[in-house]
């Protein structure tokens, strides 16, 4: 189900809560396949109780409810093979700084999925200790943890407008085709600062046609601002868009054809632009511009409701924002303001209340 929501101003946040409230509380439970992880009194203890770079968490995460398939879903028993062609594959990065957001994202996907048993999560981590935490928070979850070696990309990373955009794990999405098993031919990549309020299978079933990636596009955005004057004044660089109609798209929500990605070697193409950036400074925004350089104008369009982005405000102040007009299937707090930090500081934006029901942090209400 999708909700058609049009509104402006802070009063609209209350309207959205009224419309979405039934779906936030009504969901299908899921069957367990992993139950050997340790948890105490239904809570997960964070290592050292601290998330670097944010605040000290002296409490814990609650264990999620059990989610089961709805009638009509394929019945699954016992262990699952990651190569099973009927699975829906979702990739998310996992680190201590954004851990609370990642846990909420997974929780939201499970709550709104008709067939949660058919979802397989691929977690890209820089700390393998998080595997136990995930399994304890979601004892029923089908997942695999992949260690992403920061040195693979560290020398290619340039300074950005926000330090968080410079973290190596932020570039792990570039390497999904290399990291995930070759039998995984398609994956949904999601950022850690979002929640899904619709059935993820709808996004999974998106037709990509002959395109390698699918994402909501925003052709009204000023595309030139994503690159520097040094880029646009260099014909060798700017001519890359000469035969395209490039539009901005947010890389926090993508459906990726991994088979085509591998076939055409897109990882190397992205790395090449990152190398040019190191010498010529052709952009300012972290991992996004290389994706635009390679794919903009060659993206399978997905309904905008699958990335209601920008709720974290801009990259500096993180000011409050409203939703874009139209359907809502996914709420994305891209930008510097994160809902868990604003809620904890008692200075939330109105729409942060839509993230809170998926928060499994122990002290959350």
N, C-alpha and C positions, 0 to 999 in steps of 0.2 A: 504493500500500500504506500502511496505517496500522498503528501499533504500539500495542497496548493495554498501558499501563504504570501500575502502581500501586505506590507505594512511599512511604517516609518516611525522613527523615534523610539524612545524607551518603552512606551506603552505597548508597542508591538511585541516585546519580549513576553509579556504576560499572555498575550493572545496565542503565541507559539506554544507556551507551556500548556495552555488549555487544549490545543489541538493535538499535541504530541503526548500528553499525559497518558492516555490509554495504552499507547504502544510502549511507553517506558515501563509500564507495569505488567504488560501482557506479553509473554514470550514462551517459546518452546524449550523445554529442558533437554540436555545431551548425555549420551552414554559414555562411560569411562573406559579408557584404555591404559591410562597411566595412574597408578595409585601407590607407588612404592616410595614417593618422596615424603620427607619428614615435615610435619607441621604440628604445632602445639596449640591446643584449645581453639582451633579454627583460625589461627593467625599465623602469618609469615613474618619472621624477624629479618629485617634488613641487616646485612653485614655491617657491624659497627653502628647500626642505627643512623647512618649518615649518607646523604646524597651529595657528592662534591659539587661545589659551585652553586648550591641553592640554600637549603636550610637543613638543620639537623632534625632527623626523624627519630624520635626515641620510641615510637610505637611500631606498628606493623600493618601488613596487608591481611584482609580477611580472605578466607577461602570462598571461592565463588560457588554459587548454587549449581546443582546438576541440571544440565540441559539435555533434553531428549528429542529425537526426531518426531516430526509430525506424521500423521498418516499419509501414506503415499510415497515416503522417502525409502530409498534402498536400505534394507536391513544389513547392519554390519556387526560382526561378532569377532572377538579376539583381536589380534594384532593387525595392523594395517600396513600395506606396502605403499611407499611413497610414489611408486610408479603406477599405481592404480589409475587408469584414465578417467574414472568417474569422479575423482577428487577435485575440489576447488582449492587452489593453492593461493595462500596469502603470505606475503613477505613483509616483515616489520623489523626495524632495528631496535635494539634493546641495550640501553646503558643506564647507569645510575642517575644521571641528570634528568632524563626524560622517562624514567621507569614508571612513574605514577601515570603518566599519559599513555604509555604503551599498554599497561594493564587495563586501563579504562577502555582503550580502543578494542582490545580483544574481547572484553566483557560485552561491549556494545554489539559487536559482530555476532557473538553467540546468542545474545538475547533476541535479536531480530531475524535470525536464520531459521527457516523452516526445516532445514536438514543439517543441523550443526555437526552431525557425525561425518558428514562428507567434506568438512573443511579441514585442510592440513596447513598448519602455520609453520613458516620458515623464519626463525629468529636469527638475525645477524648481530653478533655481539663482539665486544672487545674484552669482555670478562666472562670466562666460561662458568664462573660461579653462579651466574644468573639462571642456569638451567634448573637447578634445584628449586629456586624461588618460583619460577614459572610453573613447574610441575606441582608444587604445593598449593599455589593459588588456584590453579585449574587442574585438579586431579583427573578430570575426564578428557583433557585436551590431547588432540593428535598434533604433535609438533616435533621439530628437530632444531637443534641449535648449531649454528655454523660460526666458527671463530673467524673474524675478519682481521687480518694482520694490518695494523695501521701503517707499517712501513711500505706497503704496496703503493700507497697513494700520497704519503706525507710530503715527499719531495715535489709533488705536482701541485700542492695546495698553495694558493695565494692568499694574502690578507683580504678580508672582506669588511663590509659595513657593520657586521655583527660577529663577535667572536664565536658564537655557537655555530655559525655557518662554516667555520674553518676546521671543525672537528673531523678527523679521518672517517669516522663512522657515517658521517653525513654523505660520504661519497660511495658507500657500500652498494647503493642502488646501481652504480655504474658496472658492477661486477657480478650481478645476479646470474647472468648466463654462464659465467665461469664457476660460480660457487655452488649453485643448485645442481642436483643430479641431471645428467643429460636427458633422462626420460621425462623430466618436467619441461613441458613444451610451452606452457603459458603460466603467468603468475600475475596476481594483483599486487602492486606495491603500494603500501600505505605509510604515511608519516605517523609519528607517535603522538601528535597533538590534535587528534580528531576523534569523533565518535560516529558510528554508522547507525542510522535510524531507519534502515530499510533492509530488505533481504539481500545479502551480498551476492547471491546467485544471479540476481538481475544484472549486476555489474559484470560478473564473470561471463555471462552469455553475450556480452557486447560483440557485435561483428566488427572485426578489424579490417576485413577485406584484404587488400594487398599491403596494408600498412603494418609497421612493426610495433607501434605503440598506439594506444587510445587514451584520450584524456579530454576533459572539458576545455574548450578553447575560448579565448576572450579577444576577439578580433577588434573590438573597439578600443582596447588598451594601446597606449603610446608605445609601440614596439621599439622605437629608437632609443628609449631611455635605458634599456637593459644593456647597452653597450656604450663605450666611451667614444669621444671624438676621434681618438687614435684609431679606433676600429672603422668608423664610418668614413674617415678621410683616406683610408688605405683601400684602394680599389681591389687589390688582391684578396682582402678579407671581406669587404662588404659585398662583393660580387657573388658571394655564396648564396645570397638571397635573390639574385637577379631573375631567376626563372621560377621563383616560388611566390606564394602569397602567405608569408609568415604571420602567425598569430601567437600571442602569448598563451602559454599553458603552464599550470602549476604542477611540478614534478612530485608533489606529495600524494597524488592519487593517479595511478597509471595502470592500465592493463597492458601487459607486455607479451608479445609473441617471442618467446625465448629461442625458438627454432630459427626464425628469421634473423634475430639478433646475432646468433652464432654464425649463421650462414654468411652474413654481410660484414661481420667483424666490427660492430658498432663500438665496442669497448675501446678499441685502438683509435677510432675516429675521435671519440670524446677525449681520450688522453692526449691526442695531438693538439687539440684546441687548448687544453690545459697547459701544455708546454709553451704554446705561443703566448698565452696569458702571462706566463712567468717572465717573458722577455719584453713583451709589448704592452702589457696592461690594457687589454681590450674590453674588460668588464669589471664590475665591482661586487656582484652578488654571488658568491659561493658556487654551489654545484648546479644552479639553474642555467646560466648562460651556455655552457657547453651542450646541454640538451637542446636548447633553442637553436644553436648553430647546426646541430646535426639533424634535428627532427622538425623544427618549425616549418609549417607548410606541407608536411608529410605526416600528419597526425589524424587518426580516425576520431571524429568528433563524438563525444559522450555528453549526455544531458548535463547541463550546469548544476542540476540538483545533486549530482554526485561529487561536487566539490564546492560547497558554500564556504569559500576560503576567505582569509583576511580577518577572521574574528579576533585574532591576537593583535590587531592594530598594525601600525607601521613597524619598521625595523629599528626605530629609535625609542619612541615614547610608549608604544604598545597601547594606544588609546582605544576606547570602546567603539565598536562598529555594529551596524545592523546587518541582517541578512540581505542578500540580493533578492529581488522579487522572483517568485517562481517556486517550483517544487523543492522539497528538502529531503534528500536521502542520506546526506553526509554533511556534518558540521566540522569545519576545519579551522583551528586556532593558529593559522600561519601568522607570522609576525612575531614581535618580541614579547607580547603579553600572553602568558599561559594561564588557563583557568584555575589550575590547582594552586598556583602561587597567589593569584589575586583573591581567591576564596580564603586562603589561609591568612592573608594580610587584612581580611575584613574590608577589602576595597574591590569587590567584584564588579564586573560589567554585567548588565542585565542578562545577556545570553549565556554567561558562565553557569547559570542555573540549569541549563540544558545539558551540561557536561556532568554535573554533580551526581546524578543518579547512577552513573556507571563507575564512579570512584570506589575502589575497594580498599583505600587506605584506612587504617584502623580507626582514626579519630574523625573520619568524615561522617556527616549527618545527612 
